[in-house]
Amino acid sequence: MKSTSAEHDSSAPLPQLIAATAQTLPEQAHALSRARAFAEPLLSSETLDTGENILAHADAVAAILKTIGGSEAMQAASYLVYACDHLNKPQEVIAKAFGDNFAALAVETTKLVRVQRLARQTQVANARAATAIPMAQTAAAQTENVRKMLLAFSRDLRVVMLRLASRLQTLRHFAATKLPVPPGLAREALQVFAPLANRLGIWEIKWEMEDLAFRFLEPETYREVARLLDEKRVEREAYVERLRAKLQEDLKAQDIVATVQGRPKHIYSIVKKMRGKSLGFDQVYDIRALRIVVASIPDCYAALSWVHSQFTPVSDEFDDYIAKPKVNGYQSLHTVVRDQAGQPIEIQIRTQAMHDHAEHGVAAHWAYKEAGVKGYSGVSASGAYDAKIAVLRQLLAWERDLSGGHEQGAFEDRIYVLTPDAAIVELPQGATAVDFAYSVHTLLGHRCRGARVDGAMVPLNTPLKNGQTVEVTVAKEGGPSRDWLNPELGYLVSHRARAKVRAWFNALAMGETVAKGREAVEKLLQREGKTAIKLDDLASQLGFNSAEELFEVVGKDEFSLRNIEIVLRPPEPVLPEDDFPTLRKPRSAVNAGKGGVLVVGVDSLMTQLAKCCKPAPPDAICGFVTRGKGVSVHRTDCSNLREMVAKNGERVIEVEWGHPQSAVPAVYPVDVAVEAADRQGLLRDISEVFAKEKMNVIGVQTQSVKGTAWMTFTVEVTQSGGLARVLGIVAELNGVRSARRR
């Protein structure tokens, strides 16, 4: 394999990760040559969107897979994947020629290729048009979506391997042709594919992909580090080789059988260390690096002890990954030492088993898919299961790496489908086109009436699959169907979509409730002759934020219209003109002869104070002659008096306050209305004011609505003139909004 770094270690041959098959399944016999012959007429004159010839690309992908240990069957799949786009019924045709195993692999990989291609094309088109797609996505979000799609298809590890090899070849193609590389493609390679290769232990792909992607994204930095590596390359390689040979001989003399190897230098890893630790190029320790492979764990620590005795260890640069392995199972001793000249050298010490795991990772388990049920090369059915679990664990760890360590389940029941604009939509397993519509936009969900999946019309409750393109048809108006909430009919799987449908029907019911409440309030205002009042002002007086809130509680029968009547007019019912009771005398008599009310021009005529307005000296008053109960005395501003005068104006009589004849002053009951924010202790505080002012409270009515307290106090006064001062004191209490006489 061609190295893209400035240095490489020819002493470390590429590992053969999968042994040649001892038994070959019938469908895999000569699979590679047959697959290429099958695909050649379809692909030889076709090109990818990158401009590369498809057959040449497939040849290169097969070669990469062979280099890292992929079997002939996997290499063959690289041709069949690209042939799918040129077949009418690819699954049937490939299954007939090569078997179901190949057909499933080719079709699944083709879906993923198509998803990534569409997403890339859409990004480019929108960048040129400088407009956002319906589901606007940043470059980072799109990279995240590619990761999710890769995870969705990664239950078959061969799909992942084919995509890794294909992306590496695409980067090589751009490097060879010197064509401009789409930034999104290079960024995906660096942020998604290279970390995946790292997690799977396929180091050769990881290093080359990182270096190529970094070269495209930051060409100037890449060239500068490559130049620095080249400056003393011959001298450095000679030094490392001398040190390697000496270490191996010295360890042998200590009865430690070891293989000492130089390690390749990769530009991207050097730059990461320089940036992560704010180091200069000469301060990066692994510019000079060796690896010691021994037979056992005790030998690891013995070798470490000897190395530290021969060199000066850098104390802050030691890690024991044997005692405490990394989360992916990696084990090794890492140390940095300085030679006599003070030059840093990084040394890794591990057993052969640790080295095999570090180099091969879970890639050696690819066989579990290719072996089939019967198994081959020592991979039994139970072994295949264990291998698959190992693969899934590493992919799950890779997902956590990329998602910042959050415990997001890579293999929870999720699927990933496409909009017609190639935006990726994540849905729960079994989701339908209705779920899809709601995930794109709530209004699209409400008006969804039909769906096309990969161009074909399907029922709305059809479960979707990974990689499908979904397009919904909508009505111009209308809402969801109640059937969608029936779980037995299978229209909705997403909890979020169900919540949106319920919210729509709740809003519909609320609209009907509000309309009912509005009608009731407006009828009341008409009866009271108050149609000019502003509804929001009325709602505010009653403690509501808006008229809509008032209509809602009235429509639900949770708020009595009587509360509105209290605000519009005095709460006491209008008494018939002949039914006024005589004045109660709580502490002293009030009559015409002893300082009460005098009827002008008439002697000894019985009078009574009206309860509706409760007059008290020195209020302006007026009399109204009743039938059989004398004269009822009202304040001149009394609304009840105005109504009676309008009907029987001839019965109005002039009255005036008399002069008290007794040393004990007469007292009169008056009503005081208080509006306040309801709180604990409010009634006590108001009552204390009246007590301090020596006003006797003989009655209290209270009501609390939406946090607002409406209170009516009946107090006894000798005259109403002093009441204004007391009400001013009440109005200054905490939470009191108004205090007035009724």
N, C-alpha and C positions, 0 to 999 in steps of 0.2 A: 504494500500500500504506500502510495506517495505521502511523504510527510510534509505538512505545511509549516512546521516550526523550523527555527533556524538550526536546531540541533536534534539529533535522534540517536538512540542507542541501538546499534546493530547487533549487540550481544543479547538482546531480549526478543526472541522470535515471537510472532503472534501466536496465541494459544489456539489450538484446535478444540473448540468447545463441545463439539458433538462427534462422537466416534462414528465411523461408517456403519451403516446398518448391517446387522448380521442376517436379518430376514427382511426381504423387501415385499411389501404388500403388492398384489397383482396390479392395482391401479397406478402404482408408482414406478413400475418397470420402465426404464428409459424415459422417465417423465420429462427430464430437462430437454433432451433433443426433440422429443415429440411436441413439447409446449412451444419451443422456438419455431419449429417448422409450422405449427398451427398458427402462430401469431404473425409470422414474417409477412405474408401477403397482405395482412390487415394493417400492419404498422409501418412498413418500410418507407412509405411516402408521407406519413403523417408527422405532425410536430406538436409538441406541448405548447402551452401558452407562454412558456419561457423561451421558445424558439428552438429548443433542442429536439432532434429527431427522436421519435418515440421508441423505435426499435433500438437505437443506440443507447437511449436511457435505460431500457429494460436490460440490455446486455451488461451495462455498467452496474446496475442494481444487483443482478445475479452474481457478478464478480465480487462485489462487496460482501454479499451474503456468504459466498464461498470462503472468502478470506477470513471471516470471523467465525466460521464453523457451521454455517447453515447447510442443511442437507440438499441433495438434488431436488427433492420435492419442494422445498421452500424456494430454491432458485427458479424452479419451473413456474411457481406462482407469480413471479415478477412479470412474466410475459402474459399470463392469463389475465392478470388485473387490467392491463391496458387494452387487451383484446375485448373486454366486456363492452366498452363504449361503441364498438363496431359490430355488435351482434344484436339481433332483434330480441332473442330470448336467451340471454347469456347463461342463466342458471341451468336451463334445460340442455343447451348445446354443450357446455363444459362438463356437466354431469354425465352426459352420454359418452363423451370422448375420454374423460379423465376420472370420473367418479364424483360422488356427492361431496367428498372431503375437499377436493380442489374447487368445486363449484362454490361451496359456501365461503371458502377463504377468498376467492377472487371477487365475488359479489360484495362481501362485507368490506374488503379493502377498497373496492371501487366506490362504494358509498362515501367512505371517509375522504378519498381523493377528491371526489366531486364536491363535497361540503367545503373542503379547504380551498379548492379552486374558485368556487362561486364566491366565497367570502372574500378572497383576495381580489377578485375582479371587481366586486362591489366597492371595496375600499378604494381601489384605484379610480373607479368611475366617479365616486363621490368626492374624492380629493380634487379631481379635475373640475368638477362642477361646483366645488366649494359649497355644497349643500349637504344637509344631514339626511340620512336615511330615516324612514319612519321610526325605527327604534334606534335613535342616535347612539353611536358607540364610539368611544375613544379608542386609540390604538391599544391601550392597556386592557380595555374591556374586551376587545376582539381577541387579543392574545389569550385572555382568560377563557373565552369561549372555545378557542381552538383546543386548549387543554381539556376542557370538559368533553368536547367531542371525542378527543383521543381516548379519554377515560371510558367513554360510553362504549367504544369498540374494543377496549383492551381486554375483554374477557377471553378473546382469542389472541394470545400473545403474538402469534405469527403476523397478525395485522399490524401490530406495533412495530415489529422488526422490519417489515416491508416498508413502512412509512419512514423509519429512521434511515434505512439504506437509501431510499428515494430522495429524502431531503439532503443527505450528504452528497449524493450525485448531482443534485441541482446546484448546490453550492460550488462543487468542482467545475460544473459547466460554466458558471458565471466567472469563476477564476480563470479558466482556460480561454474563454472568448473575450474577457475583459469588458463584457457588456455591463451597463448599469444594473445594479441589483435592487429590486423593490425593497424599501426599508422594512416593510412588514414581514417579508419572507426571512430576511436576516435576523430580525428581532425574534421571530418565532423560534428560529433555530437556536438562538442563544438562551432564550428564556423558557422554552418548553421542551424541545427535542434533546438538547445537550444534557439538561438535568435528568431527563428520562433515561438516556443512555448511561449516565453515571449511576443511577439507581439500579439499573439492570446489570451493571458491571461490565458494560461493553466499552472499555476505556478508549480503545482505538478510535471508535466513532466519536466519542465524547470530545477527546482532545482536538481531533481534526475539525470537527464541526464548530467548536468554540473558536479556534484560531481563524477559520475562514469567515465566520460570521463577524467576529471582531474586526477582522481586516476590512470588511465591507462597511461596517458601521463607523469605525474610527480609523480610517486609512493612515492618517498622519502619525497617530500614536503607535500604530502597528509597525510602521516603517522605522520609527525612531528606536523602538525596543529591539527590533530585528537587527538594526545597525549596531546597537550596543552589544548584542550577543555575538555578532560577527567579528567585532574588533579584536578580541583576544581568544577567538574560538580555538585555534590550533594549540595555543599555549595551555588553555583551560582543559581541553580534551586530553592532552598529554599528561597533565597533572592528575586528572581524575583517574586515568588508566594506571599510572604509577601507584596512586593511593589504593586503588582497587586490588591490584596484585599484591601489594604489601599486606593489606588487611587480610586477605584470604590466606596467605602464608602464615602470618602471625597467629591467626585463629586456629589454624591447623596445628601449630606448635603448642597451642594451649589445649589440644585434644578436643577442639570444637570443629566439627565438620560443617563447613558453611560454603554457600555460593554467594559471592559478592558481585553485584552488578551495578553498572552506572545507570542513571535514570534519565529519560529524555526531558528536555526543557520545552515548555509550551508558553508561548507569548502571552496568551490571555491569562493564564494562572499567575504569571509574573506580574502583570499589570494589576490584577486583583489584589495581590499581596502589597504591591507598592501603594495602591490607593487605600486599602483597608487599614494599613498600619502606618501610613504616611512615611514610607521609606524611600530612599534613593535607590537607584539600580544596584549599586555596589553593596547595599545593605540587605538585599534579598538573599536569604540563606540558601534556598535550593537552586541557586545558579550552579552550585557544585553539590551534587547529591549522589548518595550511594544507597543500595538496598542489600541487606544481609539476610539470607534465607538459611535457617538451620533446621535441625531434625526435631527438636522438642521445645516445650516451653521453658524448662530449666536452662537449656542452651541459649534461649533468647536473653535471659537475665545474665547468664555468664558472659555472653558476648557484649552486652551493654556495660557490664562491669569492666571488662577489659578495654573497651573503647574509651570509657571515661577515665581510665587510668593512663591511657596513652595521649589523650588530648584534653584540652580544657573545656569542660561542658558549660553551655550557656543555660543557667538555672531556670530562667523563665520560659525556655523553649523545650521543655520535656513533657511528653504526654504518654501515659500508660493506657493504651486502648486494649491491652490484654486483660488487665484487671477490670477495666470498665469499658466494654466494647461500645462502639457507636450504635445508634438506633437501628442501622441497617445490618448489624452483625459484624461490621468491620473490626478486625483485631490486628494490632501491631504496636511496637514501641517506636516512638518518634523522639529523636534527640538532635540537638544542634551542638556541635563542638567547634573549637578553633584550633588550627594547627600552630606550629611554632611561629609562623609569620603573622598569626592573628586572623587568617582567612577563615570565614565560617563555612562549615560543611554540614549539610543535613543528612542524617543517617536513619533509615528505617530498618527495624529488626523484627522478623516474623518467622513462623514455621512454614513448611511447604503447604500444609493444609490452609493456614491463614492466607498465604499468598494466592492459592488457587481460588479461594472465596473472593478475595479482593479483586483478582483479575477477571474471574469468570462471572461472579455474581450469580443471579438466577438464570442467566442466559443458557446455562448448561441444561436447563429443564425444558427447553423448547420441545424436546422429544415427546412430552406428554400428549401434545396435540397430534403429532405426526404418527405416533405409534398406533393410534386407534385402540380399540378395546383389547386386542390380543397383546399388544405391547411388543417392543423389540429392544435390542441392545441392553438387556437387563432392566428395562423399565416396565415394571408390572403394573397391573391396574391400581393397586393400592399405592404404589410408588408414584404413579401419574397423579393421583389425587393429592398426595403430599407435595409434589412438585408444583401443582397448580396453586395450592394454598401459599406456597413460598413466593410464587410470582405475584399473587394478589396482594400479599403483605408488602412487597417492595413497591408495587404500584401505589398502594395506599400511602406508604411513607413518602413517595414522590409527590403525591397530591398535597400532603401536609407541608412538604418543603415549599411548594409553590404558593400555597395559600397562607403562608406566614405562621404555620404551626397550629392553626385552628383545626379542631377535630371535625372536619367536614367529611362525611362518609362518601368516599369515591364510588363505592359499590352499593350504595343505597339504591332503592328502586327509582332510578331516574332515566329519562330518555331525552334526546336532543334532536329537534327537528328544525326545519328552515322555513323562513318566510319567502315569498317570491323574490324578495330583494336580497336573499342569502344571509339575512341576519339569523343568528342561532337563538333558538328559544328552548329553555330548559323546562321540562314538565315531569310530573310523576309518572311512574310506570302505569300503563293502561289509560293514559289521558286521551281525550278525544279532540275533535276539531273545535268543539265548544270551549273546552279548557284552553286550547291554543288561542282562540279568538279573545277570550278574557285576559290572557297573559299579555297579549299585544296592546289592547286598549279596552277599557270597560264598555265604551259605546259600541265597539266592534262586536263584543260579546252579546250585548243586549239585542242587537239587530241581526245577529247571525241566523241565516236561514238555510244555508247549504254549504258544502265543502268539496274541494277537489284535492286529492292526495296523489302526488306525482302525475298530475294531469287527468286523473280519472275521478268521476263523481262517486262519492261514498256516502252512506248514511251518517248523520251527525254523531251517532253513538259508536262509530267504528274506532276501536283502539288504534292509536298511532304507533309507529315503530321508529327506531333510530334512523336518522339521515333522510327521512322523507320530507319533501317540500309540500307545505300545506297552504292552500288558498281558500278563503271563505267568501261566500256571497252574502250580501246583506240587504235588508229592506231599508227603504228611505226613512221609515219611522216605525215605531212599535217597540215592544219589549220582549223579554224572555218568556219562555213557556213554563208553566208550573210543573210540567212533566220533567223538566230538567232537574228538579229537586227530588225526584223519585229515584232512590238508589237502585231499585230493581231494574230500571230502564237503562241505566248505564250511560247517561249523557255527561255527567260530571264526575271527575275524580279529585280534582284540585280543591282543597279546602278554601283557598282564596277565591276561586271562581264561584263556589257555592255561596260564600259570604256576599259576593257582589249581587248574585241573583236574589238572595233573601233581602238584601238592602233595597233592591229595586221594588220588590213587592211591599216591603215595609213603608217605603216612601209613597207608593201608590195609596196604601191604606191611610197613611198620614194625611195625604192631600184631601182625601174624602172627609176625614175627621175635622181638618181645619176648615173646610168649606161648610160643614155642618155648624161648627162653632161660630163662624163669621155670620152665617144667616141668623142664628139665634141672637147674637149681640146687636146686629143691625135692626132686627125687629124690635128689640127692647128700646133702642135709641129712638126709633120712630114713635113708639108708644109714649115715651117720655118727652117727646118734642125736642130731642137733643141731637138731631142729625148733623148739625154743623160741627160737632165736636170732632177733633182729630183722634183717630183710633189709636195711634202710637202714644199720644198724650194720655189717653184713657188707660192704656196698658201700663204706662209708667206710673200713673197714680195708684194702680193696683199692685205694683211691685213686679211687673214683668218687663223683660228687656225689649220686647217687640209685640206688636199686635198679633203676629203669628203665634207666639207662645200663649197669649190669652185665648185665641180661638181654639188652640189645640186642647187646653184643659177644659174649656167649655164644651167642646165637641165630644170629649171623653166623659162628660158628666162628672168631672172631678172638681169643678168650680161652679158655685151657685151664682145664678144671675142676680140673686138678692145682694151679693157683694157689690155688684155694679150699681144697683139701685142706691146703696148706701152712699156711694160717691156722688151720684147724680142728684140726690135729694136727701133730706133728713130721713133717718131710718124709721122714725115713728110713723105708723099708718095715719093717713088723713082721717080724722074723726068726723062723723056727721055733725052738722051744725047744732043739732038738738041733744048731743050726747057728751058735752063737756062736763067732766066731774067738777064738783066744788073744790076749791083750793084747800089742800091739806095744810094744817098749821103745825109744823114740827115743834116750834119753840114759842111762838107768840101769835095771837090772833091778828088777822088782817081783814079789816072791813071798812065800810064807808065812814063809819063814825069814829074810827080809831086809827086814823092815818093811813087807810087803805086807798081804794080807787073811788073817785067821786064821779058820778054821772052829771054832766053839766046840765043844769036846769031841772033836775029831777031829784027828789029827796028819797032816801031809804030804799033805793032800787038794788036788788040783789046783784052782785057781780062775782065773776070768777076769772082767774088767770088761765089763759089757754096753755095746755101742755105742749102744744106743737112748737111754740116759739119762746115760752117761758119768759115773759117780760119782767123787768125789775127797774126800779127807779135808777136813773132818770131817763129810761128809754122813752122814745116817742111812742105813744100808744093810741089805739083806736078801739071803739066798742062795736060789737055786733049783737043785735037783739036776737036771742034764741027763743024757741017755743017752750015755755014753762020753766026755764032755768035762768031767767034773768039775762044779764049782759055778759058775753064772753069778751075778755080783754086780750087783744093781740098787739104785738109790736107792729108798727106801721109798715115794716119791711117784710112781714110774714107772707110767705107764698100762699099758704092756705087762706089767709084773709083776702088776698087778691082774687083768688078763685071764687070765694063766697060773695065778694062785692060785685064781681062780674055777673053773678047770677041774680043777686038780690040787693042791689045797691041802696034801695030805700030803707033797709034795715040797719044801716050804719048809724052809729050814734057817737057823739063826742064825749070823751072821758079824759080825766086827768088824775094825776097822783094826788092823794090827800096829804094833810100834814099829820104826823104822828101825835097821838094824844097821850101815849104812855111813855114812861121813862125807859122802858125796855124796847129797843128798836125792833121793828119787824124785819124778818129775813125772807128772802125769796130764792127759790131753787132755779138755777140756770145750768144749761148744758155747755160743756167745754169739749171740743174735739181735738185730739192729739194724734198726729201721724209721726212714727219714729221707726228707726231700724230696730227690729226685735232683738232684745238681749236680756240676759239674766239680770234681775234687779231693777228693771225699768219701771214697773208699777210702783215698787217701793220708793224709788227716787222721786217720782212725780207726787206721790201721796205725801211725802215728807215736805215738799214745797207748800202744798195747801195747808198742812198742819202748822208750819212755821208762820204762815200768813193768817192763821186763825180762821181758816175757811173750813166749815164742816162738810165732808164728802158724804153724801147720803145715797150714792148709787154709782156703780162702775160697770161698763160693758167693754169687753176687749175682744179683738179678733186678729189673728196673725195670718197673713197671706204672702207666700213667697218671700219670707224674711222681713216683711213689713208689718208693724203692729198698728192697728186702727183702734183707738181707745176713746170712749165717751165717758166723761166724769160729770155727775150731777152734784154741784156744790151750792151751799147756801150763802147768799151775800145780802148785805143791807142795802147796797146799791151797786149797780153794774159799773159805775165809773172807775172804781179801783181794780176791776178785774183785768184791765189791759196790762197793768204793771206786773201782776202775778203771772199772766200768760207769757210775758217777756222773759221772766225768770225760768219758767218751764221750757221755753224754746231754746234756752242756752244749755240745757242738760245734754249729756253725751248721747248722740244718736237721734235726738229729736229734730224732725224736719220742719214741723209746723205745730203751733198751738193757737187755736182760735175759738171764739164763742160760736155756737151753732145759731 
